[in-house]
Amino acid sequence: MWQRSRDGADNRRETENGRADVGQTVRTMINFSTYRASDADEMARLLGGIFARRDPPAVAVGLTPAEFESFVRLFCPKAAVEELTIVARSAATGEMIGALLTEDAASTLPDGMEQLSPKFDPVFDILGQLDADYRTGRTVRPGESLHLFLLGVASHFAGKGVAQGLVEACLAHGAGKKYRSAVTEATNKTSQHIFRKLGFLERVRRSYEDHLFNGRSFFGAIADQGGPILMEKQLTP
């Protein structure tokens, strides 16, 4: 178990079942823990609403909360098995107010991706380009690298350090499982700032303004966000 101390340091202790529990932050009174199968409905609704309303690529292509929720649900069974995903809850109410969907970077896509809305296709294309460039000349093996996939915090808890706490808890938990690195595709300036602050380095970048999918520009309206960046952090020397 990990408990956040008053000075912000993490004092790591391991629970009997090996689950991560970062306890309460003094600043925001938030409990962080590893995802359970029983968290599926809450996490899917939370991330579906957050990304459809606030993530620039999802907004640009017009994804609805229900459409994005369907996407998140595809990854819930794997999240329960891998035990790499971290959720945040209000200590006062028990409400889930944040989540960081995380997977083994070498794992395969879940079944059902072909049933998702075609609105996802331009998003998958630009992020797929990042991943393809990053993997060129690399071999990604199971158990080596975390993929920090979807990071979201409820609007009424924004600016309280929850996103940073989720990332810190995820990295500490992954390091405890002997993962050596972590990668993420940061799709907006806010997330890019958070990951840079936590030591992630830029590896590959794409431009929203320049990207075309089937000859069409889908992301011109979010050109001010620059573009998605694949970022990486080493967890062990």
N, C-alpha and C positions, 0 to 999 in steps of 0.2 A: 504494500500500500504506500502511496505517496501522500504526504500532508504538507500543504503550503504553510511555511512559517511566517511570522510577522514581518520578517525582513525580505520576504519574497523567495527565499531559498527553498528547495525541495528536499525534504528529508525522506529518503526512500526506505519503505519496508514492504516486504512481500506478504500477501495474504495467503491463507492456506490453499485456496483454489487458483492462485496466480492472477486474479483479476485486478485491473488497475482501479484504484480509488484515491483520487487526489484530495479528497476531503473538502473542507471549506476554506475559501479564500477569505482572509480578514477583510479585504477591501470590498468585495461584492457579495459575500456569503453565497457562493455557488458551489455545488457539488459536482465533481467530474468523475465519471466512471466509464468502464468499457461497456459497449453496446450489448444488450441482451435481445433475444428473439422477441420478447414481449414489448420492446421499444419500437417495433416496426411501424405501427400505425402513426405514433406521435412523430417519429423522425421523418417519415415520408411526407406527412402533412406539413411539418415545419419547413423542411428543405424545399418542398415543392412550392410553397408560398413565397419563401424568401427569394429563391432563384428566379421564379417567373416574374416577380415584381421588381427585383433590384439588380440582378446580374446582367451586365450590358449585353452579352451575346444572346441570352435567352429573351430579353426584352426586345432586342432588335429583330428577331425572327418571329416574335409574337407568340411565344409559348405560354400556355395558360397554366395556372397552378395545378389543375388536374392532370394535364399532360406531363408536367415535370414530376409530379408525384408518382405517376406510373413508371417513370424512368428510375426514380429512387427505389421503388419497391422491387425492381428486378435485382438490385444488389443486396437487399436485406438478408436473404438466406446465407449468402456468402459472408456477410459481415458477422453473422452469428457464429459461423464456423471458424473464421479466421481470428476473431477477437482482437482486431486492430482498431476498430472504430471507437471514437470517444464521444460521449454525450454529456451535456451540461444541464443541470437542473437547479432551479431556485431552491435553496435550503428552506425557505419559509413556506413555500406552497407545493413543492415537488414538481412544478411545471417544467417540462423540457424547454429550455430557452436557447439551446445551441447544440450543434452537432458537427463532427468532422468525420465524414465517411471516408474510410481508409481501407486499402486493400494491399495485398502482396503485389508488387509491381510485375511479377512474372505470371500472375494468375490470368486466366482466360475470361473473356466477356461472358456474362450470364446468358442463358437462353431467353428468347423473347425480344431481343433488340430489334428484330425485323418488324415487330408489331408496333413499334413506337411511331409517333407522329412524324411525317416527313419534314416537319419544321426543324427537327433536330439535325438534318443532314448537313446544312452549312456549318453548324457548330462542330459536329463530329469531324468535318473535313479540315477546318483550320486547326483544331486541336490535334487531329491525326497527323498533320504535317509536322507539328512540333515533336510529337512522339517519334515519328519516323526518322527525323533528323537526329534526335538525341540518341536513338538506338543504333544508328549507323556505326559499325565497328565495335559495338558493345555486345556483350552477352549478359542478359539479365536472368539470374538464377533464382529459383524459389528460396525464400528465407533470407535474402540479401538486402532488398530495397523495399521501402514503404512507398506506396503511391497515395499521397494525401489528395483526395479526390474532390469532395464537396465540403466546403466550410461555410457554415451559415449561423447567424445569431439573430434572434427575434429583435424587432426594431425597438421594443421598450427596454432592451438590455444593451443596445448599441453604445459603444464608447465607454464601457465599464471593464474592459480588459478580458471579456469572455473569449473572444476569438483567439487572442494570444494565449490565454490559458488552455484552450483546447489544443492548440498546436504544441505547446510545451508538454502537456500531458501525453499527447500522442507520441511525440518523439521519445520521451522518457520510457513510456510503455514499450515502444518498439525496440529501443536499445536494450531493455531488459529481456527481450526475446531474441537478442543477438542480431538484430538487423543492423547493417553497417551504413546505410545511407537512406535518404528520403528525397522524393521528387514530387513536384506539384506543378500544375498548370494554373498560374495566377492570371485571371482574366480581366482584372480591373486594377486601377491604381491603388485602391485601398488595400486589397489583398497583397499586392506586390510590396507595399510598404511594410505590412505585417511580417511577411516572410523575409524580407531583407533585414528587418530589425532583429530577427531571430537567427540570422547567419546564413540564410539561403543565398546562393549565388546564381546569377543568370547563366543559362547554358544555350538556349535557343529562343528566338523571338520571331513573331509574325506581326504583320500590319493589318489592322482592320480596314483601313482605307484602301489598301492595295489588293485585298483578297477578293477573288471571284470564285463562285461556285456555279458550274454549268453556264458560265458566261455572264452571270449576274452578280452585282454587288449587294450583299445583304447587310453589311456592317458599316456603310458609309455614315450613318447617323450617329455612330459611336466612335468616330475617328478620334475624338478628343481623348479617348481612353488609351490611345496608342496601339495596343494590340496585346494578345496573350503572350506570356513569357513562361517557358519551362524553367524551373528553378530547382536547384539541388543543394542538399546539405549532407556532409559526411557526419555520421554519428559516432564512428570509431576511427582512430588514426589509421 
